[in-house]
Amino acid sequence: MENEDEEWIESPTGWGPKEDGHDVIDDVGLPDIFASDDPTECFTFRMRVDGTTTPKTVRLHGYKLDSDETYRSTGVTLWQASPRLADYLGDHPEVCGGKSVLELGAGLGLCGIAAHYSGATNVVMTDGDNRALDRMRENVRRNCDDVGDASITGRNAIACRQLIWGKPHAGKFLERNGKYDVIIGADVIYTRESVQPLLDTVVSLLNEPNGQFVLSRFCRWNNVDDDIVIKAAKMRFLDCTRPSEGIYVFRWSDEKNSNAVDEKIEDFR
Ligand SMILES: C[S@@+](CC[C@H](N)C(=O)[O-])C[C@H]1O[C@@H](n2cnc3c(N)ncnc32)[C@H](O)[C@@H]1O
């Protein structure tokens, strides 16, 4: 699967002010001329492991927040929402324990690795960006023993695949991989344009009726307020609860009716 990735870099010319003023990530500014020459960074995280009292130290290799690499591909550094979601999954092992888990926009891969260690039966971490996928695959190889497909290894497995958000890619991904009990995402909403394709992807790949989409967001990049996200989810029959600060859990609403979904989304656009 790894060699079938298509070429996709999140922002080949880098992030910055665009004409409509939307695509601006304030904290990823121009490179600091006083910064160290070495753009790489190792992020260390202590993780609870399901069924043991000994925490696991996970080391993720990526790039500094203010590096040129991050300026083009946000997924090659670790964002604030990721350690918080990883903590949440560790504190609530019932969320991923015994479940199939899909991560969207996984970047360096911390949350998927946390889901793996909190007892998920099968974790598939995804990203659209080739550079992020390279880093993610390397980090999974370094930090996880059971890399592969659960149906082959018969053990808890973790794999990395490319998934670009939106209905066309999600449809193909569904044919190959099926649906998931839990979908997770950290810091994956930072442009208005990404809200619809991200949620379309969730709707395509989330198991019914008990699937959950767990989203972690702490920064409101580009003024993408919670209301925008919650309303777009509601149009897709996903109801939101907020079990703790920055954590949003979306579940299928009782009124879900597949015939009405597409009409409702069209109304919203
Ligand atoms: C801000 S980073 C967050 C990375 C990681 N979840 C974290 O919190 O450290 C956003 C991630 O979403 C991915 N992404 C953005 N737009 C995407 C799209 N349309 N399809 C797939 N991945 C996308 C980026 O490549 C990047 O890895």
The ligand as an ORCA input file, in Angstrom:
! r2SCAN-3c Opt
* xyz 0 1
  C      -1.869     20.837     11.858
  S      -1.403     19.250     11.273
  C      -1.826     18.216     12.653
  C      -0.987     16.965     12.661
  C      -1.197     16.083     13.907
  N      -2.550     15.590     13.965
  C      -0.864     16.858     15.150
  O      -1.794     17.309     15.853
  O       0.322     17.000     15.451
  C      -2.744     18.848     10.120
  C      -2.561     17.530      9.395
  O      -3.675     17.325      8.521
  C      -3.194     16.920      7.239
  N      -4.129     17.385      6.215
  C      -4.509     18.649      5.951
  N      -5.383     18.692      4.948
  C      -5.561     17.417      4.551
  C      -6.364     16.808      3.543
  N      -7.129     17.532      2.753
  N      -6.319     15.475      3.423
  C      -5.527     14.732      4.248
  N      -4.741     15.238      5.215
  C      -4.758     16.568      5.362
  C      -1.851     17.609      7.117
  O      -1.018     16.981      6.164
  C      -1.325     17.509      8.533
  O      -0.626     16.324      8.761
*
